Amino acid sequence: MVTLLDRFGYMVWMREFELSCLEGVPTREIHGELHTGVGQEAIGAGMAGFLRADDALTSTHRNHLHAIAKGVDMRAMLAEIFEKDTGLCGGFGGHMHLFDPQLKFSATGIVGAGVPVAAGHAFAARMRGSDAVAVAVIGDGAVNTGAFHEAMNFAGVHQLPLIVVVENNEWAISVPFDKASATATVAERAPAWAAHGVRVDGNDVEAVAQAFGGAVARARSGGGPSIVEATCYRFRGHFEGDADTYRSEQEKNARRAVDPIDITEATLLDRGEATAEQIADIRRTVTDAMAQMLESVRADSSPPVEHAMRHVFVEVA
Ligand SMILES: Cc1ncc(C[n+]2csc(CCOP(=O)(O)OP(=O)(O)O)c2C)c(N)n1
C-alpha cells in the first residue's frame, strides 16, 4: 500500500527532478522547448502505485511526472533529457519523446495524440484476454481535439479499460479553458461516451489517488472507460522561455502560494503521520540524491555524431 508519506516522497522527487531539468536550460545542455510539471506533482504522485508493468501509459509534452509515476528509471530519463547516450532513447528523443517499451510508457508532443494510442493499448489488452489497463494523461487543451473525442467514443463503444487523466491547469498555452470548452468541466462530458467521469482537486494527492485508483479498478474488472479530471495550476510558463504575459502577476502569485507539496506536508503533520524531522529528512535526502544524479549524468557522453542517422532508415547488416 502506498501511504500518504510515500506520496509526499514521490512529490518531492518529482519537484527536485524538474528543478534539475531547469538547470540545463540556461547552460544550453538542453535544446528545444522544456515543459515542466512544477506545481502539478499531486496528480502524478496520486497515480503512483496503481499500475503494473503491463499496463500502458501515454503522456504529453509535459510528461516527466507521469513517467516517474509509471516507474521509469529517473536517471535514464534525466540522461535522455540532457541528450546523453546513456539516456532512455540513447539521447535521440529528448524530453518530449521519452519511451520505455518494457513499461509501456510513451509520450508525444502532438496534443491529444496519446489518447488513441492508449485506446489501442486497451483494445489490444482486450483482444489478448488480459486484464491490463491503459492510461492517457492529457492537458485541458487536448480535450477539444478530434483525437480525444474519437478515442473516447471508440472506448465507450467497446467499453475498453481506458482511463484518461486530464490535468486541467486552466490554460492551454495562452488560451483559458473557459474560452475553449463548451462545458464547464471535462468530467461532465463522460456520459456522452458511456464513460465514468469524476473531477477532483488535483492539489489533493489523496483525492487524486482515490479517483484514479477507483478508475483503474473499474477498468480492470470490465467496468469500462473513465475520465479523471484533476484541477491544478502550472507554476511556470508553458515552456522555459515563455514570457507568460497572458496570466496576470496577481493570478500567478496567488495560485503558486497553493503548493501541493506544502499542503501534503501540513496534512501529514496535522494527522501525526510524520514528524517535522522526517519531512526535513526526506526533503534533504532527495535534494542531495538528485544533485548527485545530475552531476553524474552531466559526466556522461553525448551520442557520437556518426550515430546521427541511426533509427532513420532500416539498417541492413
Ligand atoms: C495537435 C497540436 N496542436 C497544437 C500544438 C501546439 N501546442 C503545444 S502544447 C499546446 C497546449 C497544450 O495545452 P494543454 O493540453 O492544456 O497542456 P498543458 O501545456 O497545459 O500541460 C499546444 C497548442 C501541438 N503540439 N499539437
The ligand as a Tripos MOL2 file, in Angstrom:
@<TRIPOS>MOLECULE
LIG
   26    27     1     0     0
SMALL
NO_CHARGES

@<TRIPOS>ATOM
      1 C1         -2.0900   18.9250  -32.4940 C.3       1 LIG1
      2 C2         -1.2750   20.0310  -31.8790 C.ar      1 LIG1
      3 N1         -1.7500   21.2910  -31.9480 N.ar      1 LIG1
      4 C3         -1.0470   22.3070  -31.3940 C.ar      1 LIG1
      5 C4          0.1490   22.0700  -30.7570 C.ar      1 LIG1
      6 C5          0.9340   23.2020  -30.0970 C.3       1 LIG1
      7 N2          0.7850   23.0830  -28.6510 N.ar      1 LIG1
      8 C6          1.7510   22.5180  -27.8860 C.ar      1 LIG1
      9 S1          1.3210   22.4230  -26.2800 S.2       1 LIG1
     10 C7         -0.1530   23.1890  -26.5770 C.ar      1 LIG1
     11 C8         -1.1170   23.4820  -25.4630 C.3       1 LIG1
     12 C9         -1.4070   22.2930  -24.6610 C.3       1 LIG1
     13 O1         -2.2210   22.6530  -23.5940 O.3       1 LIG1
     14 P1         -2.7620   21.5660  -22.6140 P.3       1 LIG1
     15 O2         -3.2440   20.3800  -23.3710 O.co2     1 LIG1
     16 O3         -3.7540   22.2260  -21.7200 O.co2     1 LIG1
     17 O4         -1.4810   21.0890  -21.7930 O.3       1 LIG1
     18 P2         -0.5450   21.9420  -20.8180 P.3       1 LIG1
     19 O5          0.5260   22.5380  -21.6850 O.co2     1 LIG1
     20 O6         -1.3770   22.9600  -20.1380 O.co2     1 LIG1
     21 O7          0.0150   20.9150  -19.8980 O.co2     1 LIG1
     22 C10        -0.3040   23.4790  -27.9220 C.ar      1 LIG1
     23 C11        -1.4900   24.1420  -28.5130 C.3       1 LIG1
     24 C12         0.6120   20.7470  -30.7170 C.ar      1 LIG1
     25 N3          1.7570   20.4230  -30.1090 N.pl3     1 LIG1
     26 N4         -0.1240   19.7380  -31.2590 N.ar      1 LIG1
@<TRIPOS>BOND
     1     1     2 1
     2     2     3 ar
     3     2    26 ar
     4     3     4 ar
     5     4     5 ar
     6     5     6 1
     7     5    24 ar
     8     6     7 1
     9     7     8 ar
    10     7    22 ar
    11     8     9 ar
    12     9    10 ar
    13    10    11 1
    14    10    22 ar
    15    11    12 1
    16    12    13 1
    17    13    14 1
    18    14    15 2
    19    14    16 1
    20    14    17 1
    21    17    18 1
    22    18    19 2
    23    18    20 1
    24    18    21 1
    25    22    23 1
    26    24    25 1
    27    24    26 ar
@<TRIPOS>SUBSTRUCTURE
     1 LIG1         1 GROUP 0 **** ****
